[in-house]
Each structure stands twice: as structure tokens, then as C-alpha cells.
Amino acid sequence: PRLEAQGAFRGGGLMLERARLDGAKLRLGARGLLSQRLDLRLEAAARGPITFGAADVAGAVDAAGSLTGPILQPRLALNADARSFSAAGVTIDAPRAAFVYDARARSGEAHVTGAVAGAPAQARAAIATDAYSLRFNDLVFSVGGFAGEGSAAFTTDGPAFDLAFGGPLSGLLTDSIGRIEGNATLTPMRRAPAQLAFTTRVRNGAYGDLRGLTGALALEGPLDQLTARATLRGYAADAPLSLDGGGRIAAQDGRIEGALEWDA
């Protein structure tokens, strides 16, 4: 890495005209006042892929913001853009994030926008930190017509979340009616793959000749080897419909692959 800096001492502090650190995949820049109280403008750029545990950032990342307040407990405000972000089998394309964090309170807030599978997505949460985790509490999010709430975290063992969500069935199947609701929990394991528990339910569904649909899907296990169980009840035309299924599904690199076998 190469460090370049230019500035002058003024009034008990260092006024940086510019400071720049260049590395193989990372560039950091700063200008402003460096003293017992900070008043710095920051910029950063990185070239991916970048991996944080089980989370991946692809492509270039650009960020700009400020670092202000007491030098030992400053306030960081940062806006960042990336090509994509992936965690727990979900990929956010073109994410744009805004963070504010107060080191004195060990708290802040975050707002992220982007797209998931082509649908607009956004999330907002309160930030809290300790020695072992970065937590997103009071999390509220939406993807297309779906909305949800819960919490998420990046821990020393990997990402974690506990979410509830719901929305119209038409968000998944065009020209369908009904509602889908569900819960998803990801639990990191210290010496084993993270464990996912996912359940979703369909109520009062209809699609084409199918009507009166109720159903459920449950996924459990590590992301690359999920055990799936499913049920579907209703009517096909005027004939009763009753299906039970099961199989294996894998969620990796932003893709979901696998198959269910059905028994009528």
C-alpha cells in the first residue's frame, strides 16, 4: 500500500488538504480537520469480489461520507453503492446504502435500496454493535409487493436473521389471487454451515383452473442441502385437489436449485 498526505498544523490540529491510501483493491481518501474533534470528509473505493464471512460483494464499491465529533467516539455518516450483495442465498442487485453510526451510543440507522430478482427492494433498520456483532434491529423491508419485519445481524459466526413477511400471491404468479405469508430464520453455527428454517403459507389462492387453494412449504437445514416439505389443497376445475411433496433444495450464489416430488 502507498500513503500520500498533505496538510498543515493549525490551532492544535492537523488540517488535511488531502490524504490518500492506495492498495491493490482498496483506495481510501480523507480531507479536513484531524484533532481531538474530527471534521473529516471521506471517500473510498474497492474492487470486488469482497467476502465477509458468508456475505459477498461483487464488482466495484464506491463510498463517500464524513467522520465528525470526538476522536475516540466519532459519528460516521456514509453512502455506498455496489454492483451486487449476496448473503444467505439472496442477491441484491445495484444496492445503494446510507449509514449513520454514533460510536458513543454504539447505535445508528441504515437504509438500503436495490433490486431482488428484478423487483424493487428497500430496507430500513436501527443499528447496534458490540464486540461480536453488527445488529440490525426493528428491521422493516419490502421486495416488490411483499413486506416484512424482523431483525438481522452479522456476527463472528456469520450472518443471521429472524424475519416475518407477507404479500399477494400475484407477486409470485401473474394473474393469481390470494395471499402468501411466512417466516424465515437463519442461525449461524460456529463450526458448521448456517441453518435455515423457512415456512410459507398460501391462503384463499386461485390461479387459472385452480381455486380455493391453501398450501404450505417448509425448508430446513444448511443452505446448500435444504430438506423441503410441501402441501397443496384446493380444487382443480371442480375436482378436489390434494398434493403432498418433498425433496432437496440448494440456495447458493443467489440461485435456488432443486426439485419437489409430489404424491396425489
KEVORO-371666 format. One record per residue (C-alpha): residue number from 1; x, y, z. Coordinates in Angstrom, 2 decimals. Layout:
BEGIN
NUM  X  Y  Z $
...
END
This chain:
BEGIN
1  0.00  0.00  0.00 $
2  1.06  3.60  -0.62 $
3  0.14  6.55  1.62 $
4  0.21  10.17  0.48 $
5  -0.80  13.13  2.67 $
6  -0.56  16.89  2.57 $
7  -1.64  19.34  5.26 $
8  -0.61  21.82  7.96 $
9  -0.91  22.14  11.74 $
10  -3.42  24.82  12.72 $
11  -4.93  25.63  16.12 $
12  -3.85  22.41  17.82 $
13  -4.90  20.12  15.00 $
14  -3.84  18.88  11.60 $
15  -5.75  20.32  8.65 $
16  -5.50  17.75  5.89 $
17  -5.67  19.15  2.40 $
18  -5.69  15.58  1.19 $
19  -4.71  12.12  2.38 $
20  -4.85  9.02  0.25 $
21  -4.09  5.34  0.87 $
22  -3.82  3.15  -2.23 $
23  -3.82  -0.64  -2.04 $
24  -4.24  -3.46  -4.53 $
25  -8.05  -3.49  -4.26 $
26  -8.82  -0.58  -1.93 $
27  -8.43  3.20  -2.06 $
28  -9.17  5.48  0.90 $
29  -9.16  9.27  0.92 $
30  -9.75  11.96  3.54 $
31  -9.61  15.73  3.94 $
32  -10.47  18.11  6.78 $
33  -9.58  18.58  10.44 $
34  -7.80  15.88  12.44 $
35  -7.59  16.81  16.14 $
36  -9.31  15.96  19.44 $
37  -12.51  16.63  17.49 $
38  -12.75  15.35  13.94 $
39  -14.28  17.04  10.94 $
40  -13.25  14.83  8.03 $
41  -14.72  14.16  4.60 $
42  -14.14  10.58  3.47 $
43  -14.18  8.65  0.24 $
44  -13.41  5.03  -0.52 $
45  -13.38  2.69  -3.50 $
46  -12.86  -1.06  -3.60 $
47  -12.74  -3.70  -6.30 $
48  -14.58  -6.94  -5.58 $
49  -15.22  -9.66  -5.04 $
50  -15.18  -8.93  -1.30 $
51  -16.20  -11.60  1.22 $
52  -17.36  -11.03  4.80 $
53  -17.94  -14.49  6.25 $
54  -20.89  -15.85  4.23 $
55  -21.68  -12.50  2.59 $
56  -20.23  -11.43  -0.77 $
57  -19.96  -8.08  -2.57 $
58  -19.34  -8.23  -6.32 $
59  -17.89  -5.58  -8.59 $
60  -16.78  -2.11  -7.60 $
61  -17.86  -0.42  -4.37 $
62  -17.82  3.38  -4.04 $
63  -18.48  5.22  -0.80 $
64  -18.41  8.80  0.48 $
65  -19.24  10.37  3.81 $
66  -17.96  12.11  6.91 $
67  -16.34  11.38  10.27 $
68  -17.09  14.03  12.90 $
69  -17.09  14.56  16.65 $
70  -14.74  13.40  19.48 $
71  -11.80  11.42  18.12 $
72  -12.43  8.48  20.49 $
73  -16.19  8.36  19.90 $
74  -16.90  9.84  16.46 $
75  -20.01  9.87  14.30 $
76  -19.77  8.20  10.89 $
77  -22.15  9.02  8.03 $
78  -21.60  7.06  4.84 $
79  -23.31  6.49  1.48 $
80  -22.20  3.48  -0.58 $
81  -23.01  1.90  -3.95 $
82  -22.10  -1.58  -5.21 $
83  -22.90  -3.86  -8.14 $
84  -24.40  -6.63  -6.01 $
85  -24.54  -8.00  -2.47 $
86  -25.26  -11.66  -1.63 $
87  -25.99  -13.37  1.68 $
88  -27.97  -16.46  2.70 $
89  -28.80  -17.30  -0.94 $
90  -30.34  -13.86  -1.66 $
91  -28.72  -11.34  -4.03 $
92  -29.45  -7.61  -4.00 $
93  -28.55  -6.01  -7.33 $
94  -27.28  -2.41  -7.51 $
95  -27.56  -1.86  -3.75 $
96  -27.36  1.73  -2.50 $
97  -26.85  2.09  1.23 $
98  -26.90  5.03  3.66 $
99  -25.45  4.51  7.14 $
100  -25.22  6.74  10.19 $
101  -23.37  5.40  13.25 $
102  -22.57  7.09  16.57 $
103  -19.66  5.38  18.35 $
104  -20.57  6.97  21.69 $
105  -24.04  5.42  21.66 $
106  -22.92  2.32  19.72 $
107  -26.02  2.78  17.59 $
108  -27.25  4.29  14.35 $
109  -29.53  3.61  11.40 $
110  -29.28  2.17  7.92 $
111  -31.35  2.44  4.74 $
112  -30.73  0.22  1.70 $
113  -32.38  0.19  -1.74 $
114  -31.79  -2.10  -4.71 $
115  -33.48  -4.92  -6.61 $
116  -34.07  -8.62  -5.86 $
117  -34.89  -10.85  -8.84 $
118  -35.77  -7.72  -10.80 $
119  -38.23  -6.38  -8.21 $
120  -37.53  -3.10  -6.37 $
121  -36.38  -3.67  -2.79 $
122  -35.73  -1.47  0.21 $
123  -34.97  -1.93  3.91 $
124  -34.56  0.28  6.95 $
125  -33.24  -0.67  10.38 $
126  -31.71  0.58  13.62 $
127  -28.01  -0.34  14.01 $
128  -26.47  -1.62  17.24 $
129  -22.98  -3.05  17.81 $
130  -20.98  -4.92  20.41 $
131  -17.64  -6.72  20.37 $
132  -19.06  -9.69  18.46 $
133  -21.78  -8.44  16.13 $
134  -23.32  -5.75  13.94 $
135  -27.08  -5.94  14.51 $
136  -30.00  -4.51  12.52 $
137  -32.97  -4.21  14.87 $
138  -36.51  -3.03  14.09 $
139  -35.89  -4.09  10.50 $
140  -38.63  -3.20  8.01 $
141  -38.29  -4.26  4.36 $
142  -40.16  -4.66  1.10 $
143  -39.47  -6.57  -2.12 $
144  -41.91  -5.94  -4.93 $
145  -45.36  -6.33  -3.37 $
146  -44.03  -8.19  -0.35 $
147  -43.31  -6.57  3.00 $
148  -41.84  -7.82  6.24 $
149  -40.15  -7.08  9.52 $
150  -37.76  -8.63  11.99 $
151  -34.05  -8.44  12.76 $
152  -30.71  -9.34  11.17 $
153  -27.07  -9.41  12.21 $
154  -23.51  -10.03  11.08 $
155  -21.77  -11.99  13.82 $
156  -18.35  -13.57  14.22 $
157  -20.01  -16.87  13.19 $
158  -21.72  -15.42  10.09 $
159  -24.94  -13.66  9.07 $
160  -28.20  -14.26  10.95 $
161  -31.81  -13.15  10.60 $
162  -35.30  -13.70  12.02 $
163  -37.98  -12.39  9.64 $
164  -41.73  -12.46  9.05 $
165  -43.15  -11.50  5.64 $
166  -46.30  -11.46  3.57 $
167  -47.85  -10.24  0.35 $
168  -50.16  -11.02  -2.56 $
169  -49.71  -14.32  -4.37 $
170  -49.64  -12.31  -7.61 $
171  -46.15  -11.18  -6.56 $
172  -45.02  -14.71  -7.45 $
173  -47.61  -15.83  -10.01 $
174  -49.03  -13.35  -12.52 $
175  -52.85  -13.30  -12.70 $
176  -53.24  -15.23  -9.43 $
177  -55.17  -14.15  -6.35 $
178  -54.70  -14.94  -2.68 $
179  -52.13  -14.16  -0.03 $
180  -48.83  -15.71  0.98 $
181  -47.23  -15.34  4.43 $
182  -44.14  -16.81  6.00 $
183  -41.25  -16.80  8.44 $
184  -37.52  -17.27  7.90 $
185  -34.75  -17.77  10.46 $
186  -31.04  -18.18  9.71 $
187  -28.88  -19.37  12.61 $
188  -25.07  -19.26  12.21 $
189  -23.09  -22.18  13.60 $
190  -19.56  -21.84  14.94 $
191  -18.12  -24.95  13.27 $
192  -20.86  -25.97  10.83 $
193  -22.90  -24.45  7.98 $
194  -25.60  -21.96  8.95 $
195  -29.04  -23.49  9.48 $
196  -32.15  -22.10  7.74 $
197  -35.73  -22.61  8.90 $
198  -38.24  -21.28  6.35 $
199  -42.01  -21.69  6.28 $
200  -44.57  -20.11  3.97 $
201  -48.33  -20.49  3.71 $
202  -50.87  -19.71  0.96 $
203  -54.44  -18.73  1.84 $
204  -57.51  -18.26  -0.39 $
205  -55.49  -18.79  -3.55 $
206  -56.64  -19.10  -7.13 $
207  -54.72  -19.49  -10.39 $
208  -56.23  -20.48  -13.72 $
209  -58.50  -23.50  -13.11 $
210  -57.14  -23.87  -9.57 $
211  -59.23  -22.29  -6.80 $
212  -59.76  -22.48  -3.05 $
213  -56.05  -23.10  -2.66 $
214  -54.32  -23.49  0.67 $
215  -50.79  -24.74  0.98 $
216  -47.54  -24.71  2.86 $
217  -43.83  -25.04  2.14 $
218  -41.19  -25.75  4.80 $
219  -37.41  -25.72  4.28 $
220  -34.91  -26.79  6.93 $
221  -31.17  -27.40  7.08 $
222  -27.95  -25.90  5.70 $
223  -28.39  -23.62  2.69 $
224  -26.68  -26.00  0.27 $
225  -28.77  -29.02  1.33 $
226  -32.23  -27.97  2.43 $
227  -34.93  -30.53  3.18 $
228  -38.26  -29.45  1.68 $
229  -41.82  -30.46  2.58 $
230  -44.93  -29.12  0.86 $
231  -48.71  -29.50  0.84 $
232  -51.36  -28.14  -1.52 $
233  -55.13  -28.40  -1.12 $
234  -57.98  -26.97  -3.17 $
235  -59.87  -27.63  -6.38 $
236  -58.73  -28.19  -9.98 $
237  -61.78  -27.18  -12.04 $
238  -64.44  -28.89  -9.84 $
239  -62.31  -31.83  -8.72 $
240  -60.78  -31.90  -5.23 $
241  -57.00  -31.43  -5.22 $
242  -54.72  -32.86  -2.52 $
243  -50.95  -33.00  -3.02 $
244  -48.03  -33.70  -0.68 $
245  -44.42  -33.26  -1.75 $
246  -40.84  -33.35  -0.60 $
247  -37.32  -33.08  -1.88 $
248  -33.97  -31.30  -1.65 $
249  -33.26  -27.66  -2.49 $
250  -29.99  -25.70  -2.53 $
251  -29.66  -21.90  -2.21 $
252  -26.20  -20.82  -3.41 $
253  -24.67  -17.81  -5.20 $
254  -28.04  -16.04  -5.38 $
255  -29.70  -19.05  -7.10 $
256  -32.20  -21.59  -5.80 $
257  -31.97  -25.04  -7.35 $
258  -33.71  -28.34  -6.64 $
259  -36.94  -30.23  -7.19 $
260  -40.01  -31.45  -5.30 $
261  -41.65  -34.82  -5.91 $
262  -45.43  -34.80  -5.47 $
263  -47.81  -37.54  -4.31 $
264  -51.50  -37.10  -5.10 $
END
